[in-house]
Amino acid sequence: MSDGMHRLYRYQKREIPPYICISVAAVSFLDFKIINLLGILAALPLFVIAAWIAPNRLGGGDIKFTAAVGLILGLQMTNCGLIIGLKLQVLVFIAYTLIKRMKKQEARNLSLPLAPCLALGFLVIYLMKLGGIIYEYI
């Protein structure tokens, strides 16, 4: 399979390439703090959801991405980013179902990618932390 076809396949399957998670985790070494290793635990609730509650709804890429970001932000800030990202996902879902005027059964079968919303949530928290807005709460 050619490189272009491989990328298209990943896009259609909504897979997060491993190099994204590795790159994010590598950035954590620029300002490494041993306490940020606890940030990996922020991915644990996503793992529980993916394994037992909704096995076909959440992918492993979201879990790896959250763990990688946890190395940068730490446990508290990663959890804040998760909250923002998941709330944004709910808003996107509601807006999409209202715009498309979907019925309940169609909405139940709807699959939206989680990674873009998580990335926005993490970015908001990172920028707030970088700017010092939430620095005193750490």
C-alpha positions in Angstrom: 0.0 0.0 0.0 1.4 3.4 -0.9 2.0 6.1 1.7 -0.9 8.2 0.4 -3.3 5.3 0.5 -2.1 4.5 4.0 -2.9 8.0 5.2 -6.3 8.0 3.5 -7.0 4.6 5.2 -6.1 6.1 8.6 -8.3 9.1 8.0 -11.2 7.0 7.0 -10.7 4.7 10.1 -10.1 7.7 12.3 -6.8 6.4 13.7 -4.3 8.6 15.5 -0.8 7.8 14.0 1.7 6.6 16.7 4.2 9.3 15.8 1.7 12.0 17.1 1.6 10.4 20.5 5.4 9.8 20.5 6.0 13.4 19.5 3.7 14.8 22.2 5.4 12.6 24.8 8.9 13.7 23.6 7.9 17.4 24.1 7.5 16.6 27.8 11.3 16.2 28.1 11.8 19.9 27.3 10.5 20.8 30.8 10.4 17.4 32.6 9.1 17.2 36.1 8.9 13.9 37.9 5.4 14.7 39.3 4.1 14.9 35.7 4.5 11.1 35.4 1.3 10.9 37.4 -0.4 12.6 34.4 -0.4 9.2 32.6 -3.1 8.2 35.1 -5.5 10.6 33.5 -5.9 8.1 30.7 -7.1 5.4 33.1 -10.8 6.4 33.0 -10.7 6.4 29.2 -9.1 3.0 29.3 -11.9 1.7 31.6 -14.6 3.2 29.3 -12.9 1.6 26.2 -12.4 -1.8 27.8 -15.6 -2.4 29.8 -18.3 0.3 29.3 -18.3 1.1 25.6 -15.7 -1.1 23.9 -16.5 -0.1 20.3 -16.9 3.6 20.9 -13.4 4.8 22.1 -10.2 4.0 20.4 -6.7 3.3 21.8 -5.4 6.4 20.1 -7.4 8.7 22.3 -6.0 6.9 25.4 -2.4 7.1 24.2 -2.9 10.7 23.3 -4.3 11.5 26.7 -1.4 9.7 28.4 1.2 11.6 26.3 -0.4 14.9 27.1 -0.5 13.9 30.8 3.3 13.8 30.7 3.3 17.5 29.7 0.5 18.9 31.8 0.4 16.6 34.9 -2.6 14.9 36.4 -4.7 17.8 37.5 -4.3 19.9 34.4 -4.8 16.8 32.1 -8.1 16.1 33.9 -9.2 19.7 33.4 -8.3 19.4 29.7 -10.3 16.1 29.6 -13.3 17.8 31.1 -13.2 20.7 28.6 -12.6 18.3 25.7 -15.5 16.0 26.7 -17.8 18.9 27.2 -16.9 20.2 23.8 -17.6 16.8 22.3 -21.1 16.8 23.8 -21.7 20.3 22.4 -20.5 19.2 18.9 -22.7 16.1 19.1 -25.8 18.1 20.1 -25.1 20.7 17.4 -24.6 18.0 14.8 -27.7 16.1 15.6 -29.8 19.3 15.6 -28.4 20.5 12.3 -28.9 17.1 10.7 -32.3 16.7 12.4 -31.5 13.1 13.4 -33.8 10.7 15.1 -32.9 9.1 18.4 -31.8 5.8 16.8 -29.6 7.6 14.2 -28.0 9.7 17.0 -27.2 6.6 19.0 -25.3 5.1 16.1 -23.5 8.3 15.3 -19.7 8.1 15.7 -17.7 11.3 16.0 -13.9 11.5 16.5 -12.9 12.5 20.1 -9.3 13.5 19.4 -10.0 17.0 18.0 -12.1 18.0 21.0 -9.6 16.5 23.4 -6.8 18.4 21.6 -8.7 21.7 21.9 -9.3 21.1 25.6 -5.7 20.3 26.3 -4.6 23.3 24.2 -6.8 25.6 26.3 -5.4 24.3 29.5 -1.8 24.4 28.3 -2.2 28.0 27.1 -3.8 29.0 30.5 -1.0 27.3 32.3 1.6 28.9 30.1 0.1 32.3 30.6 0.1 31.8 34.4 -3.7 32.1 34.6 -4.0 28.8 36.5 -0.5 28.6 37.8 -1.4 29.2 41.4 -3.8 26.3 41.4 -1.1 23.7 40.6 
